[in-house]
Amino acid sequence: MQTSIQRQWCRLSLVLPSSGRRVPCEQCPLRALPSFREFEAQELSFVSSFKTGELVAEAGTTLLSEGSHSAHLYTVLSGWAFRYKTLPDGRRQILNYMLPGDLVGLQGSVIGEMQHSVEALSPLVLCVFQRNRLSELFRNHPGLGFDITWLAAQEERMLDDHLLSLGRRTAIERAAYLIAFLYQRAASVGLAGSRSLYVPITQMHVADTLGLSIVHTNKTLRKLADQALIRWLDRSCEILDVPGLMAVAGWDGLPARRRPLI
């Protein structure tokens, strides 16, 4: 649980983007994945000029803080992160998880002030874009503007599913849904192997996502482990049986479709 002093320290420890540029957009490894749509030549040229550098962060780094203003917009190039909100007493609710290809900071870019915080879940690399050029993107590149709208709508859709899970699923159904959801998200960007996937989350992350106590979370995850659906490690979860998890959750999975990449 974070104290008010710890939350203030998080705001002071925000990482700043580097002006160094390591991966040109033309050579982006994500563009080769079948889950992302292809850029048109002029779109790729603009995105390449839109990108100003890359940000590298270690696990546990606060990337954006609730109530802050940021001059930048980000795309996850590699690694995991999560979005969350906190109550005044430090209790935390994790809203969603971010993986390669996900846009970070759009809310602050449009509204002007972040209404949530973002923390690196694993070592992370982010592509950095100048927020003040966002209007140029919408004005001159309507295809990219639609892509950003699509990404925002997709985020809303996932939050709808998360809210349904929190409100109506049992504890074990919630946990099974969350882990199957993370597997499918990771598989869509090439992070899942042929047999299993290691998700870099702790039981506290699961508790803060599902709205359960850490004791209840531990008992619930143990039930999934007893069914050989997962194996819980020190700071990660090995996913063993995705169809089994989906059956427990009563969830059909994410739709298979190509998605935008900014």
C-alpha positions, -999 to 999 in steps of 0.1 A, spaced: 0 0 0 14 34 -10 15 62 15 11 98 5 48 104 8 55 74 -15 30 87 -41 48 121 -40 81 104 -45 66 85 -75 57 119 -91 92 132 -86 108 100 -100 91 102 -134 116 92 -161 123 117 -189 125 106 -226 159 103 -242 166 122 -274 186 92 -286 169 71 -313 177 34 -315 151 18 -337 140 36 -369 103 33 -376 112 18 -410 129 -11 -392 104 -14 -363 102 -51 -353 65 -47 -345 56 -38 -381 65 -73 -392 40 -90 -369 8 -102 -387 -14 -86 -360 -6 -50 -371 -19 -34 -402 6 -20 -428 14 17 -430 11 35 -463 43 52 -474 33 87 -464 20 75 -430 53 57 -423 72 89 -432 51 110 -409 53 86 -380 91 84 -385 93 122 -382 67 122 -353 90 100 -332 116 120 -313 134 92 -294 130 63 -271 126 59 -233 141 30 -214 127 22 -180 132 -5 -154 104 -24 -137 87 -4 -110 94 30 -127 65 54 -127 61 66 -163 31 89 -160 15 100 -127 -22 108 -121 -27 146 -121 5 153 -141 9 169 -175 31 153 -202 45 168 -234 48 133 -248 28 104 -262 43 69 -262 40 35 -279 53 4 -261 81 -10 -282 90 -39 -258 80 -49 -222 49 -47 -200 33 -19 -181 0 -13 -163 -24 16 -158 -38 22 -123 -57 47 -100 -53 51 -63 -76 62 -35 -64 88 -9 -54 61 15 -32 44 -11 -54 15 -21 -48 8 -58 -69 -4 -87 -51 -17 -117 -72 -8 -148 -54 -25 -176 -21 -39 -189 0 -25 -217 20 -45 -241 41 -38 -273 21 -17 -298 -1 -1 -271 -4 37 -270 4 53 -236 -6 88 -225 -34 95 -250 -57 106 -223 -33 133 -211 -26 144 -247 -63 150 -253 -76 161 -219 -45 178 -207 -41 160 -174 -36 124 -166 -65 107 -148 -45 76 -140 -9 65 -135 13 42 -155 40 19 -141 65 -4 -158 58 -40 -150 90 -52 -166 120 -36 -183 104 -14 -209 113 5 -241 89 32 -253 88 51 -285 84 88 -277 62 112 -298 57 150 -294 22 156 -281 20 191 -298 21 174 -333 -11 153 -326 -33 179 -343 -11 177 -374 -16 140 -374 -54 143 -374 -54 172 -399 -30 157 -425 -33 120 -420 -69 109 -414 -60 72 -416 -37 76 -387 -63 97 -369 -88 69 -373 -62 45 -360 -58 65 -328 -96 66 -324 -97 28 -330 -71 23 -303 -91 44 -278 -123 25 -287 -105 -8 -282 -93 3 -248 -129 11 -239 -140 -23 -251 -114 -40 -229 -125 -20 -199 -161 -30 -205 -150 -66 -203 -129 -60 -172 -159 -42 -155 -182 -71 -164 -157 -95 -149 -153 -75 -116 -190 -71 -113 -204 -105 -122 -177 -132 -122 -168 -152 -91 -132 -149 -78 -119 -179 -96 -137 -169 -128 -122 -134 -125 -87 -148 -121 -91 -172 -150 -104 -145 -172 -75 -121 -163 -48 -147 -170 -63 -159 -202 -68 -123 -213 -31 -115 -207 -21 -146 -226 -41 -137 -256 -28 -101 -256 8 -114 -254 3 -140 -280 -10 -114 -305 23 -96 -303 45 -127 -305 54 -130 -268 38 -164 -262 58 -195 -269 43 -227 -284 35 -242 -250 35 -216 -222 39 -180 -213 55 -163 -183 36 -132 -173 57 -108 -150 31 -102 -124 30 -108 -86 0 -119 -66 -4 -83 -54 -8 -72 -90 -36 -98 -95 -52 -87 -62 -52 -50 -72 -66 -60 -106 -94 -82 -93 -103 -62 -63 -96 -90 -39 -76 -93 -7 -41 -108 -11 -53 -138 10 -83 -144 -12 -62 -140 -43 -36 -165 -30 -64 -191 -24 -80 -185 -58 -47 -188 -77 -39 -220 -58 -72 -235 -71 -62 -227 -107 -27 -242 -100 -43 -274 -86 -62 -278 -119 -28 -275 -137 -40 -243 -155 -11 -222 -142 21 -225 -122 29 -196 -98 65 -186 -95 83 -160 -74 74 -129 -94 57 -144 -125 29 -167 -135 34 -195 -160 3 -200 -181 -1 -237 -189 -37 -242 -202 -54 -213 -219 -85 -232 -232 -89 -245 -196 -87 -210 -182 -112 -197 -208 -136 -225 -199 -134 -217 -162 -140 -180 -169 -168 -186 -195 -149 -163 -219 -147 -167 -256 -115 -147 -260 -104 -117 -279 -115 -113 -316 -88 -120 -341 -82 -89 -362 -54 -67 -375 -49 -36 -354 -32 -2 -359 3 6 -348 15 42 -342 
